[in-house]
Amino acid sequence: MLKAMDQPHPSGCVPNSITRFAPSPTGGLHLGHAHSALFAAARGARFILRIEDIDAGRCRPEFADAILADLHWLGLSWEQPVRRQSEHMDDYRAALDRLDGLGLLYPCFCTRRDIADEVARSGHAPHGPDGALYPGTCRGLASAERQRRRSAGQPYALRLDAAGAAALAGPLSWRDLGRGTLAADPLLFGDVVLARKDTPASYHLAVTVDDARQGVTLVTRGEDLFAASHLHRLLQALLGLPVPEWHHHGLLTDDHGRRFAKRDRSLTLRALREAGHTPAEVRRMAGFP
């Protein structure tokens, strides 16, 4: 039996709300995606679609086409045009420029191994939702040293100075429809990466900018991304963006409590369709009558 954890599907939309479904085209949609898309569509008075294809190394046009076909087959429709992240790099660069102008970005030249070694040496590194927080090795580099390393072609990521950002933003809060009003914790992810050479905007930056650009008023997504909303609220404050509400739904799991992933190919919408299941049956499997 398939089940959605924590919250049942909503019975109706939130008046005047604009919701979105924003998959990445790195594989086929599965039942967990179907649950998220149906949840968002049911909550929104207006429903929009975004293709999060900023990671050129993993995203494929054929997967993007398949996403549209799967959602149409499932019975969903959305407003046009569909926003594709790869077509809006200027928006993300402008956001990075603003943060840089506020003195809140710095280049980090550390490799993953460098960071792991530094964390191991510290012996008591604080942890966030994604594991040990970055220890701030490059935060204090002098401007001349940063420029020397850049001129030498040393790869780097752009990190947010979380403490500086929190001080500038001041106290923040955000509202989740399932949990009420919450105080934001801007330090939860530490000095998070906002851009890399091969990925010019991180998920956190791009999704925050995109939701504002598309006028999203109710961000619906899985419980696994609940913690990210603290960081996104901080970025909204720094970038002067409107603040939506959030609704985090439970995750669709199998009988063993395992959430679905793209590796579960037997439960992709395409596989279910080819096995003879109807859209109505798949909607029920995804938790929606």
Rosetta silent file (secondary structure, phi, psi, omega in degrees, C-alpha in Angstrom):
SEQUENCE: MLKAMDQPHPSGCVPNSITRFAPSPTGGLHLGHAHSALFAAARGARFILRIEDIDAGRCRPEFADAILADLHWLGLSWEQPVRRQSEHMDDYRAALDRLDGLGLLYPCFCTRRDIADEVARSGHAPHGPDGALYPGTCRGLASAERQRRRSAGQPYALRLDAAGAAALAGPLSWRDLGRGTLAADPLLFGDVVLARKDTPASYHLAVTVDDARQGVTLVTRGEDLFAASHLHRLLQALLGLPVPEWHHHGLLTDDHGRRFAKRDRSLTLRALREAGHTPAEVRRMAGFP
SCORE:     score description
SCORE:     0.000 S_00000001
   1 L     0.000  140.332  176.485    0.000    0.000    0.000 S_00000001
   2 L   -96.830  143.908 -178.854    1.197    3.516   -0.781 S_00000001
   3 E  -146.026  147.926  174.594    0.676    6.215    1.777 S_00000001
   4 E   -98.784  127.485 -175.900    1.308    9.928    2.245 S_00000001
   5 L   -78.233  151.554  170.811    2.821   10.739    5.623 S_00000001
   6 L    71.299  -73.862 -169.272    1.525   13.359    8.062 S_00000001
   7 L  -111.194  139.237  173.175   -1.028   15.404    6.126 S_00000001
   8 L   -73.801  167.072  176.999   -3.964   14.331    3.961 S_00000001
   9 L   -67.850  151.476 -178.296   -4.512   15.952    0.615 S_00000001
  10 L   -72.469  150.436 -178.425   -6.322   19.297    0.745 S_00000001
  11 L   -90.444  -12.899 -178.780  -10.031   19.384    0.082 S_00000001
  12 L  -164.418  170.675 -176.110  -10.047   22.766   -1.643 S_00000001
  13 L   -84.318  161.328  173.716   -7.966   25.659   -2.860 S_00000001
  14 E   -86.893  124.209 -175.510   -6.811   28.669   -0.877 S_00000001
  15 E   -53.472  135.192  175.713   -8.714   31.717   -2.179 S_00000001
  16 E    65.062   10.797 -176.928   -6.718   33.958   -4.532 S_00000001
  17 E   -82.644  151.282  172.981   -3.614   31.785   -4.171 S_00000001
  18 E  -119.580  117.870 -179.430   -1.035   31.123   -6.885 S_00000001
  19 E  -115.913  169.105 -179.349    0.758   27.792   -6.525 S_00000001
  20 E  -147.737  157.473  169.736    3.369   26.032   -8.603 S_00000001
  21 E  -120.976  131.231 -169.883    4.937   22.665   -9.331 S_00000001
  22 L  -135.148   74.523 -179.392    8.641   22.884  -10.144 S_00000001
  23 L   -80.606  157.201  172.811   10.297   19.585  -11.139 S_00000001
  24 L   -99.216  132.190 -177.699   13.850   19.140  -12.382 S_00000001
  25 L   -82.321   66.134  178.625   14.177   17.282  -15.711 S_00000001
  26 L  -112.704    8.487 -179.985   16.752   14.746  -14.525 S_00000001
  27 L   169.484 -175.663 -178.679   14.536   11.684  -14.932 S_00000001
  28 L   -78.154  151.661  174.638   10.946   10.533  -15.142 S_00000001
  29 L   -69.909  140.689  177.395    8.228   11.703  -12.781 S_00000001
  30 E  -117.156 -174.371 -176.354    7.248    9.155  -10.132 S_00000001
  31 H   -62.527  -32.321  176.620    4.334    8.828   -7.744 S_00000001
  32 H   -63.547  -39.751  175.319    5.905   11.214   -5.272 S_00000001
  33 H   -63.478  -42.406 -179.463    6.011   13.877   -7.973 S_00000001
  34 H   -59.410  -42.262  178.243    2.395   13.152   -8.834 S_00000001
  35 H   -60.392  -45.681 -179.229    1.428   13.713   -5.196 S_00000001
  36 H   -63.890  -43.234 -179.093    3.283   17.059   -5.113 S_00000001
  37 H   -65.533  -44.156 -179.524    1.790   18.254   -8.406 S_00000001
  38 H   -67.604  -36.178  177.640   -1.751   17.280   -7.439 S_00000001
  39 H   -62.189  -47.894 -179.027   -1.321   18.843   -3.995 S_00000001
  40 H   -63.638  -44.489 -178.527   -0.178   22.152   -5.520 S_00000001
  41 H   -63.202  -35.976 -179.296   -2.928   22.166   -8.145 S_00000001
  42 H   -72.123  -26.865 -177.365   -5.598   21.497   -5.506 S_00000001
  43 H   -86.752  -22.561 -172.256   -4.377   24.340   -3.307 S_00000001
  44 E   -96.577  133.147  168.436   -4.067   27.011   -5.964 S_00000001
  45 E   -67.114  -30.410  171.408   -6.758   29.232   -7.408 S_00000001
  46 E  -128.554  137.677 -175.040   -4.121   29.599  -10.126 S_00000001
  47 E  -125.124  127.866 -179.220   -1.593   26.865  -10.859 S_00000001
  48 E  -125.123  163.879 -176.688    1.678   27.350  -12.742 S_00000001
  49 E  -124.364  141.021  175.715    4.522   25.113  -13.826 S_00000001
  50 E  -133.085  138.872  175.531    8.266   25.686  -13.746 S_00000001
  51 E  -103.561  114.382 -176.197   11.048   23.512  -15.162 S_00000001
  52 L   -92.760   82.837 -172.874   14.093   23.747  -12.918 S_00000001
  53 L  -110.928   34.684 -176.012   16.767   22.964  -15.498 S_00000001
  54 L   -74.526  -22.585 -179.508   19.610   25.129  -14.239 S_00000001
  55 L   -87.103   90.747 -174.991   21.922   22.124  -13.739 S_00000001
  56 L   -63.487  -24.278 -178.146   23.092   21.643  -17.322 S_00000001
  57 L   -74.083  -22.526 -175.547   25.133   18.574  -16.400 S_00000001
  58 L  -116.938  -24.750 -176.083   22.118   16.530  -15.246 S_00000001
  59 L   -83.055  146.377 -178.607   19.052   18.011  -16.951 S_00000001
  60 L  -133.017  137.704  178.986   17.864   16.759  -20.342 S_00000001
  61 H   -58.266  -36.034 -178.476   15.362   18.293  -22.806 S_00000001
  62 H   -65.833  -32.164  176.086   13.736   14.898  -23.363 S_00000001
  63 H   -70.064  -37.176  177.331   12.961   14.649  -19.644 S_00000001
  64 H   -62.130  -43.347  177.392   11.397   18.120  -19.716 S_00000001
  65 H   -62.150  -39.868 -179.272    9.166   17.031  -22.612 S_00000001
  66 H   -66.833  -34.712  177.688    8.256   13.864  -20.726 S_00000001
  67 H   -60.259  -47.453 -179.920    7.282   15.896  -17.642 S_00000001
  68 H   -61.428  -43.157 -179.417    4.773   17.906  -19.659 S_00000001
  69 H   -64.272  -42.824 -179.510    3.363   14.738  -21.249 S_00000001
  70 H   -63.175  -43.573 -177.877    3.043   12.971  -17.875 S_00000001
  71 H   -68.139  -38.882  174.951    1.254   15.901  -16.245 S_00000001
  72 H   -61.051  -45.117 -179.683   -1.144   16.269  -19.173 S_00000001
  73 H   -61.340  -35.860 -179.514   -1.890   12.545  -18.984 S_00000001
  74 H   -70.900  -13.201  177.418   -2.527   12.883  -15.258 S_00000001
  75 L   100.661   11.782 -178.811   -5.214   15.447  -16.066 S_00000001
  76 L   -92.527  151.485  172.079   -3.430   18.621  -14.965 S_00000001
  77 L  -137.068  158.493 -174.391   -3.353   21.949  -16.782 S_00000001
  78 L  -150.007  164.938  179.799   -1.437   25.107  -15.951 S_00000001
  79 E   -73.547  150.357  176.301   -0.997   28.690  -16.991 S_00000001
  80 E  -103.989  154.104    0.298    1.350   29.578  -19.816 S_00000001
  81 E   -84.245  163.765  172.496    4.155   30.221  -20.364 S_00000001
  82 E   -79.788  125.906  178.780    6.122   27.545  -18.537 S_00000001
  83 E   -81.468  129.577  176.997    9.154   29.171  -16.914 S_00000001
  84 E  -115.225  122.346 -174.563   12.435   27.378  -17.631 S_00000001
  85 H   -56.962  -37.339 -176.665   15.309   28.365  -15.369 S_00000001
  86 H   -61.830  -15.907 -179.585   17.929   27.992  -18.105 S_00000001
  87 H   -95.818    5.009 -173.394   16.304   30.925  -19.940 S_00000001
  88 L  -133.314   37.384 -179.171   16.559   33.329  -16.987 S_00000001
  89 H   -60.976  -31.728 -179.873   20.197   33.386  -15.929 S_00000001
  90 H   -61.425  -34.256  178.930   20.177   37.197  -15.892 S_00000001
  91 H   -63.209  -40.682 -178.811   17.640   37.146  -13.056 S_00000001
  92 H   -73.124  -37.943  176.813   19.959   35.049  -10.889 S_00000001
  93 H   -62.997  -39.257  178.927   23.013   37.146  -11.754 S_00000001
  94 H   -63.502  -39.187  178.223   21.104   40.274  -10.741 S_00000001
  95 H   -65.518  -42.448  178.336   20.244   38.679   -7.390 S_00000001
  96 H   -64.192  -39.770  178.926   23.877   37.716   -6.812 S_00000001
  97 H   -61.844  -39.320  179.409   24.983   41.246   -7.745 S_00000001
  98 H   -64.968  -45.601  178.945   22.602   42.684   -5.168 S_00000001
  99 H   -63.860  -38.133  177.841   23.881   40.408   -2.435 S_00000001
 100 H   -65.174  -40.184  178.024   27.463   41.190   -3.434 S_00000001
 101 H   -63.199  -26.182  177.023   26.677   44.904   -3.306 S_00000001
 102 L   -83.758   -2.247 -179.638   25.491   44.399    0.270 S_00000001
 103 L    75.395   25.963 -173.175   28.851   42.818    1.122 S_00000001
 104 L  -107.221    1.519  177.850   27.244   39.448    1.854 S_00000001
 105 E  -113.108  146.809  171.883   29.011   37.198   -0.682 S_00000001
 106 E  -145.645  149.122  178.920   32.531   35.837   -0.602 S_00000001
 107 E   -77.768  135.828  177.782   34.447   33.396   -2.816 S_00000001
 108 E  -115.331  119.843 -176.604   35.172   30.013   -1.282 S_00000001
 109 L   -98.356    4.755 -177.198   38.096   28.115   -2.782 S_00000001
 110 L   -71.453  138.738  169.514   37.735   25.037   -0.568 S_00000001
 111 L   -84.228  167.998  176.866   37.258   21.627   -2.117 S_00000001
 112 H   -59.491  -36.435  178.501   34.886   19.128   -0.517 S_00000001
 113 H   -66.353  -41.254  177.659   37.947   17.329    0.843 S_00000001
 114 H   -57.373  -45.194 -177.601   39.282   20.571    2.329 S_00000001
 115 H   -66.247  -43.815  179.880   35.987   21.141    4.115 S_00000001
 116 H   -61.457  -41.275  179.469   35.767   17.553    5.372 S_00000001
 117 H   -65.554  -41.669 -179.964   39.326   17.740    6.739 S_00000001
 118 H   -65.084  -42.004  177.873   38.667   21.061    8.477 S_00000001
 119 H   -62.784  -41.813  179.662   35.443   19.723   10.030 S_00000001
 120 H   -63.692  -39.146  179.634   37.285   16.602   11.206 S_00000001
 121 H   -66.582  -33.783 -177.214   40.029   18.713   12.795 S_00000001
 122 H   -69.571  -34.240  176.421   37.498   20.844   14.649 S_00000001
 123 L    76.466  -15.634 -177.561   35.949   17.798   16.308 S_00000001
 124 L  -147.602   44.507 -177.966   32.721   19.632   17.193 S_00000001
 125 L   -66.818  134.767  175.944   31.458   21.313   14.038 S_00000001
 126 L   -64.413  151.141 -177.597   27.855   22.541   14.240 S_00000001
 127 E  -116.987  149.778  174.657   25.402   20.708   12.002 S_00000001
 128 E  -122.673 -166.129 -178.568   22.505   21.859    9.855 S_00000001
 129 L   -61.166  -27.280 -178.074   19.885   20.063    7.750 S_00000001
 130 L  -102.856   12.624 -179.538   22.511   18.975    5.197 S_00000001
 131 E   112.607 -156.185 -177.762   25.176   17.897    7.679 S_00000001
 132 E   -60.909  136.442  179.515   28.181   19.716    9.118 S_00000001
 133 L   -76.142  150.155  177.090   28.121   23.452    8.451 S_00000001
 134 L   -58.671  130.943 -173.951   30.896   25.065    6.444 S_00000001
 135 L   -77.682    0.528  175.531   33.578   26.168    8.947 S_00000001
 136 L    80.890   24.008 -175.159   34.127   29.558    7.312 S_00000001
 137 L   -54.167  -43.815 -174.580   37.680   28.869    6.154 S_00000001
 138 L   -93.864   -2.038 -175.208   37.601   31.385    3.284 S_00000001
 139 L   -62.679  -35.770 -175.680   35.393   33.991    4.947 S_00000001
 140 L   -95.394    9.343  178.946   38.327   35.923    6.365 S_00000001
 141 L   -61.600  139.034  177.368   40.580   35.895    3.308 S_00000001
 142 L   -67.420  153.535 -179.171   41.990   39.325    2.477 S_00000001
 143 H   -56.698  -41.131 -178.952   40.766   40.984   -0.716 S_00000001
 144 H   -63.659  -38.967  179.459   44.233   40.750   -2.261 S_00000001
 145 H   -69.042  -39.865  175.866   44.400   37.012   -1.595 S_00000001
 146 H   -59.954  -45.742 -179.305   40.950   36.494   -3.067 S_00000001
 147 H   -64.970  -39.093  178.815   41.955   38.393   -6.183 S_00000001
 148 H   -61.080  -43.967 -178.395   45.236   36.468   -6.469 S_00000001
 149 H   -69.026  -39.346  176.988   43.433   33.137   -6.366 S_00000001
 150 H   -63.050  -45.205 -178.729   40.798   34.265   -8.858 S_00000001
 151 H   -63.466  -29.220  178.746   43.475   35.570  -11.244 S_00000001
 152 L   -79.169   -3.499  179.107   45.262   32.233  -10.986 S_00000001
 153 L    80.741   18.933  179.732   42.090   30.506  -12.188 S_00000001
 154 L   -72.066  128.038 -179.464   41.430   28.667   -8.950 S_00000001
 155 L   -62.558  147.590  178.585   37.814   27.388   -8.929 S_00000001
 156 L  -152.090  158.825  172.013   35.527   28.859   -6.319 S_00000001
 157 E  -110.622  159.054  174.815   31.943   28.968   -5.130 S_00000001
 158 E  -100.740  121.196 -179.063   30.083   32.022   -3.896 S_00000001
 159 E  -110.241  151.015  175.810   28.929   31.688   -0.305 S_00000001
 160 E   -87.428  129.572  172.812   26.536   33.800    1.724 S_00000001
 161 L   -75.440   94.906 -170.868   27.944   35.354    4.882 S_00000001
 162 H   -63.972  -40.668 -178.803   25.094   34.071    7.025 S_00000001
 163 H   -65.234  -43.638  177.464   25.963   36.019   10.170 S_00000001
 164 H   -64.180  -39.226  179.245   26.224   39.278    8.235 S_00000001
 165 H   -65.085  -42.942 -179.542   22.999   38.513    6.397 S_00000001
 166 H   -64.313  -40.561  179.416   21.147   37.742    9.614 S_00000001
 167 H   -64.830  -40.438 -179.556   22.358   40.955   11.221 S_00000001
 168 H   -69.625  -41.037 -176.583   21.293   43.020    8.216 S_00000001
 169 H   -73.958  -33.293 -175.932   17.878   41.361    7.857 S_00000001
 170 L    75.984 -173.083 -178.596   16.959   41.438   11.547 S_00000001
 171 L   -62.112  136.809 -178.925   14.248   39.193   13.051 S_00000001
 172 L  -132.851  154.915  174.255   12.149   37.404   10.438 S_00000001
 173 E  -140.506  164.636  176.685    9.131   35.119   10.465 S_00000001
 174 E  -149.647  159.029 -173.732    7.194   33.046    7.954 S_00000001
 175 E  -117.989  123.767  173.711    3.834   31.291    7.907 S_00000001
 176 E  -106.705  130.991 -175.403    3.208   27.662    7.120 S_00000001
 177 L   -63.834  -23.661  179.426   -0.472   26.738    6.734 S_00000001
 178 L   -90.762  -19.732 -173.282    0.074   23.512    8.654 S_00000001
 179 L  -125.728   -4.917  179.447    2.198   24.891   11.511 S_00000001
 180 E    85.904 -161.584 -177.726    1.325   28.553   11.840 S_00000001
 181 E   -83.134  131.486 -175.208    3.724   31.490   12.116 S_00000001
 182 E  -124.763  144.619  172.274    7.346   30.531   12.746 S_00000001
 183 E   -76.416  130.857  179.881   10.460   32.521   13.616 S_00000001
 184 L   -75.790  143.336  175.548   13.008   32.174   10.837 S_00000001
 185 L  -110.902   92.997 -174.495   16.443   30.775   11.682 S_00000001
 186 L   -70.288  -12.398 -178.644   18.781   32.479    9.179 S_00000001
 187 L   -97.901    4.706 -172.063   21.824   30.588   10.471 S_00000001
 188 L   -59.162  -38.791 -178.304   20.336   27.134    9.979 S_00000001
 189 L  -100.991    2.478 -178.678   22.367   26.362    6.842 S_00000001
 190 L    65.184 -150.890 -179.872   25.419   28.427    7.767 S_00000001
 191 L   -80.594   78.598 -172.492   27.375   30.062    4.942 S_00000001
 192 L   -70.515  148.185  174.796   25.450   28.302    2.194 S_00000001
 193 E   -74.668  130.051  177.969   26.693   28.131   -1.413 S_00000001
 194 E  -109.462  -13.022  177.509   24.598   30.328   -3.727 S_00000001
 195 E  -163.946  149.580  172.069   26.503   29.762   -6.985 S_00000001
 196 L  -132.349  167.448  179.537   29.242   27.667   -8.538 S_00000001
 197 L   -60.378  -42.407 -176.581   31.072   27.887  -11.839 S_00000001
 198 L   -86.508  -13.656  177.052   29.191   24.883  -13.247 S_00000001
 199 L  -135.068   95.849 -169.265   25.856   25.863  -11.619 S_00000001
 200 L   -68.260   -3.755  172.065   25.429   29.657  -11.791 S_00000001
 201 L  -154.905  134.838  177.939   22.695   29.686   -9.145 S_00000001
 202 L   -73.265  167.722  174.815   21.955   27.243   -6.359 S_00000001
 203 H   -54.796  -45.632 -174.922   18.535   25.738   -5.804 S_00000001
 204 H   -60.805  -44.400 -179.316   18.012   28.056   -2.850 S_00000001
 205 H   -70.871  -47.760 -175.211   18.710   31.241   -4.779 S_00000001
 206 H   -62.695  -43.502 -176.534   16.949   30.248   -8.002 S_00000001
 207 H   -67.915  -34.656  178.466   13.742   29.029   -6.365 S_00000001
 208 H   -66.593  -45.278  178.177   13.474   32.183   -4.258 S_00000001
 209 H   -65.531  -44.243 -177.242   13.907   34.436   -7.278 S_00000001
 210 H   -62.991  -44.166 -179.062   11.607   32.315   -9.459 S_00000001
 211 H   -61.091  -38.732  177.832    8.739   32.232   -6.969 S_00000001
 212 H   -68.319  -44.202 -179.227    8.836   36.024   -6.746 S_00000001
 213 H   -62.012  -34.447 -177.842    9.069   36.449  -10.531 S_00000001
 214 L   -91.595    1.584  176.664    6.092   34.157  -11.071 S_00000001
 215 L    71.495   25.340 -178.997    3.976   35.782   -8.381 S_00000001
 216 L   -65.928  128.500  179.600    3.668   32.631   -6.286 S_00000001
 217 L  -107.868  -16.617  178.045    1.705   33.361   -3.115 S_00000001
 218 E  -137.134  107.810  179.287    1.579   29.830   -1.679 S_00000001
 219 E   -86.272  113.635  175.984    4.675   27.633   -1.927 S_00000001
 220 E  -108.050  133.138  177.957    3.669   23.979   -1.676 S_00000001
 221 E  -166.034  175.099 -173.985    6.342   21.314   -1.453 S_00000001
 222 E   -71.443  157.411  179.027    7.370   18.229    0.478 S_00000001
 223 H   -58.607  -24.542  179.869    8.167   18.058    4.166 S_00000001
 224 H   -66.025  -17.213  179.320   11.767   17.232    3.226 S_00000001
 225 H  -105.236   13.092 -177.767   12.212   20.876    2.173 S_00000001
 226 L   -57.954  -46.691 -176.768   10.684   22.378    5.306 S_00000001
 227 L   -62.211  -32.326 -178.088   14.027   23.573    6.699 S_00000001
 228 H   -61.516  -24.862 -178.278   14.901   25.306    3.420 S_00000001
 229 H   -64.844  -27.336  175.141   12.068   27.765    3.971 S_00000001
 230 H   -62.102  -46.504  179.141   14.055   29.407    6.782 S_00000001
 231 H   -67.564  -41.043 -178.729   16.837   30.220    4.328 S_00000001
 232 H   -65.109  -33.821  176.453   14.453   31.279    1.567 S_00000001
 233 H   -64.800  -38.479  176.608   12.774   33.715    3.953 S_00000001
 234 H   -62.927  -46.428 -179.551   16.190   35.272    4.634 S_00000001
 235 H   -63.160  -37.649  177.114   16.944   35.605    0.912 S_00000001
 236 H   -59.622  -43.020 -179.589   13.558   37.215    0.319 S_00000001
 237 H   -65.046  -43.568 -177.899   14.360   39.853    2.941 S_00000001
 238 H   -67.701  -34.515 -176.347   17.821   40.561    1.526 S_00000001
 239 H   -93.195   -1.231  179.728   16.569   40.783   -2.064 S_00000001
 240 L    67.008   39.011 -176.935   13.479   42.825   -1.255 S_00000001
 241 L  -100.149  154.476  177.194   11.103   40.150   -2.558 S_00000001
 242 L   -64.529  154.549 -175.988    7.465   39.540   -1.586 S_00000001
 243 L  -107.262  116.602  176.622    6.834   36.923    1.087 S_00000001
 244 L   -83.420 -179.170  165.187    4.485   34.034    0.235 S_00000001
 245 E   -98.568  167.029 -179.819    2.904   31.538    2.570 S_00000001
 246 E  -127.010  154.864  169.052    4.040   27.917    2.631 S_00000001
 247 E  -145.979  110.697 -178.719    2.368   24.530    2.946 S_00000001
 248 E   -97.672  121.518 -177.540    4.618   21.499    3.331 S_00000001
 249 E   -94.520  159.243  175.044    2.929   18.192    2.601 S_00000001
 250 L   -65.645  160.895 -177.227    3.812   14.741    3.829 S_00000001
 251 L   -93.984  140.563  176.891    5.936   12.488    1.628 S_00000001
 252 E   -76.032  128.785 -176.519    4.512    9.583   -0.320 S_00000001
 253 E  -133.051  167.542  175.372    6.122    6.357    0.871 S_00000001
 254 L   -91.135 -172.843 -176.739    5.895    2.609    0.379 S_00000001
 255 L   -62.883  -20.290 -178.342    4.918    0.021    3.012 S_00000001
 256 L   -95.938    6.482  178.947    8.443    0.166    4.446 S_00000001
 257 L    80.424   11.707 -179.383    8.351    3.926    4.941 S_00000001
 258 L   -89.429  130.500  178.987   10.747    4.631    2.091 S_00000001
 259 E   -74.301  152.787 -179.559   10.053    7.739    0.066 S_00000001
 260 L   -77.006  148.008  179.139    9.890    7.441   -3.693 S_00000001
 261 L  -142.383  171.754 -176.698   12.805    8.568   -5.821 S_00000001
 262 L   -66.696  -16.186  176.241   13.740    8.605   -9.492 S_00000001
 263 L   -72.765  -15.233 -179.917   15.532    5.299   -9.022 S_00000001
 264 L   -84.207   70.651 -170.691   12.105    3.657   -8.497 S_00000001
 265 H   -65.956  -25.109 -179.614   11.578    3.223  -12.209 S_00000001
 266 H   -70.391  -16.205 -178.825    8.734    0.751  -11.843 S_00000001
 267 H  -112.392   19.150  170.689    6.677    3.519  -10.233 S_00000001
 268 E   -71.597  155.524  179.746    7.341    6.279  -12.750 S_00000001
 269 H   -62.139  -35.462  178.451    4.211    7.662  -14.356 S_00000001
 270 H   -63.756  -45.182 -179.589    5.405    6.393  -17.705 S_00000001
 271 H   -64.479  -40.095  178.985    5.869    2.849  -16.390 S_00000001
 272 H   -65.815  -39.507  178.053    2.472    2.909  -14.705 S_00000001
 273 H   -63.990  -44.519 -178.668    0.844    4.187  -17.898 S_00000001
 274 H   -69.281  -22.749  177.145    2.548    1.508  -19.984 S_00000001
 275 L   -81.359   -2.006  174.922    1.414   -1.122  -17.465 S_00000001
 276 L   100.787    3.431  178.570   -2.181   -0.195  -18.250 S_00000001
 277 L   -72.487  144.564  177.706   -3.077    2.022  -15.300 S_00000001
 278 L   -88.724  161.485  175.218   -5.520    4.850  -15.990 S_00000001
 279 H   -55.402  -39.984  179.715   -4.948    8.459  -14.869 S_00000001
 280 H   -62.224  -40.152  179.097   -7.701    8.043  -12.286 S_00000001
 281 H   -64.668  -42.270 -178.337   -5.991    4.973  -10.832 S_00000001
 282 H   -68.440  -37.011  176.004   -2.636    6.747  -10.623 S_00000001
 283 H   -60.178  -42.052  177.350   -4.247    9.756   -8.962 S_00000001
 284 H   -65.112  -40.488  177.584   -5.677    7.437   -6.317 S_00000001
 285 H   -61.453  -32.006  179.618   -2.281    5.773   -5.899 S_00000001
 286 L   -84.413    1.826  175.679   -0.820    9.239   -5.341 S_00000001
 287 L    97.665   12.764 -179.087   -3.357    9.928   -2.604 S_00000001
 288 L  -125.646  125.934 -179.267   -5.987   11.870   -4.526 S_00000001
 289 L   -72.582    0.000    0.000   -9.481   10.530   -5.348 S_00000001
